[in-house]
Amino acid sequence: MPATLATIFPVVPHPLPASAELRAAIVANPVFGE
């Protein structure tokens, strides 16, 4: 998991179930994607 995830989403109500969706969205985003 990229460190940017914790930086962009410091507070997530349900980090475990949402992590996959957030990570997929960030990876798909040309700005945050690796």
Number of C-alpha atoms within 10 A of each C-alpha: 8 12 7 13 14 11 9 10 11 9 9 11 7 8 13 9 9 12 15 12 12 15 17 12 13 18 14 12 11 9 8 14 13 9
